[in-house]
Amino acid sequence: GGPNSWICFYFENHRIKMTHYTIKSGARGVNYENPKSWVIEGSNDNKMWEILDEQRNNSNLNGKNLVHTFEIDKQKRKEYRYIRMKQTDKNWYNNDDLMLFAFEIHGKLY
């Protein structure tokens, strides 16, 4: 619920080369707590993070139960043990809550 809220996925003994990710918004509707601006980051040590994708004022998820798939630039597709989605601004409801119904990672697991 604070600024820069995030969710992190740890692949333990594996690494993932992420190609796409899919997000589904919540069930409330337009201008509620749907994601608006965020970065997708990768790390192998949970300390140093590389930005894989950045979205600013993205309206693809601003509505009830909307699903959108985002592509990771081919030059940024590397193997990571950690993948994180970090909110970089307030959501469409103008607060800091990171609200998602679903988050899917697409790629190859190593």
C-alpha positions in Angstrom: 0.0 0.0 0.0 3.0 2.4 0.0 4.8 4.1 -2.8 6.7 1.8 -5.2 4.6 -1.3 -4.1 5.9 -4.5 -5.8 5.4 -8.2 -6.2 8.4 -10.5 -6.7 8.7 -14.0 -8.1 11.7 -16.2 -7.1 12.5 -19.2 -9.2 14.8 -20.8 -6.6 17.0 -23.3 -8.4 15.9 -22.2 -11.8 16.2 -19.1 -14.0 13.7 -17.8 -16.5 14.2 -16.0 -19.8 11.0 -13.9 -19.9 9.5 -13.2 -23.3 6.1 -11.8 -22.3 3.9 -11.2 -19.3 0.2 -11.0 -18.9 -1.8 -9.0 -16.3 -5.5 -9.2 -15.4 -7.1 -6.2 -13.7 -9.5 -6.5 -10.8 -13.3 -6.7 -10.8 -14.1 -3.1 -9.9 -14.0 -1.2 -13.2 -12.7 2.0 -14.8 -10.5 4.3 -12.6 -10.3 2.0 -9.6 -7.1 0.5 -8.3 -5.9 -0.8 -11.7 -2.2 -0.6 -12.5 -1.2 2.5 -14.4 2.6 2.9 -14.4 5.2 0.2 -13.5 8.4 -1.5 -14.4 9.2 -5.2 -14.8 12.6 -6.0 -13.5 15.0 -9.0 -13.4 17.7 -9.9 -11.0 19.9 -12.8 -10.1 20.9 -11.7 -6.6 17.7 -9.8 -5.4 19.9 -6.7 -5.0 20.8 -5.4 -8.5 17.8 -5.0 -10.8 17.6 -4.6 -14.6 14.5 -3.0 -16.1 13.0 -5.4 -18.7 9.9 -3.3 -19.5 8.4 0.0 -18.4 4.9 1.2 -18.8 3.7 4.8 -18.0 0.1 5.9 -17.9 -0.9 2.6 -19.6 -4.7 2.3 -19.9 -4.8 -1.3 -21.2 -5.8 -2.5 -17.7 -8.1 0.4 -16.7 -11.3 -1.5 -16.4 -13.1 -4.5 -15.0 -11.4 -7.9 -15.6 -9.2 -6.7 -18.4 -6.4 -8.9 -19.6 -3.4 -7.7 -21.6 -0.1 -9.3 -22.6 3.1 -7.2 -22.8 6.2 -8.2 -24.8 9.7 -8.0 -23.4 12.1 -6.4 -25.9 14.3 -9.2 -27.4 17.5 -7.4 -26.4 16.4 -7.5 -22.7 15.6 -11.3 -22.7 18.1 -12.8 -20.3 18.0 -15.4 -17.7 16.9 -14.3 -14.2 16.2 -15.9 -10.8 13.9 -13.1 -9.7 11.2 -11.2 -11.6 9.6 -8.2 -10.0 6.7 -5.9 -11.0 7.1 -2.5 -9.2 4.6 0.2 -9.4 6.2 3.5 -10.3 3.3 6.0 -9.8 -0.1 6.0 -8.3 -2.8 3.7 -9.8 -5.9 4.8 -11.7 -7.7 5.4 -8.3 -4.8 7.8 -7.4 -3.4 5.7 -4.5 -0.4 3.5 -4.0 -2.1 0.1 -3.8 -0.8 -2.5 -6.3 -3.9 -4.5 -7.2 -3.8 -7.4 -9.7 -6.2 -10.3 -10.3 -3.6 -12.3 -12.1 0.0 -12.0 -13.2 1.5 -14.6 -15.6 5.1 -14.9 -16.8 5.8 -16.4 -20.2 9.2 -17.6 -21.3 11.7 -20.4 -21.0 12.7 -22.0 -17.7 16.3 -23.1 -17.2 
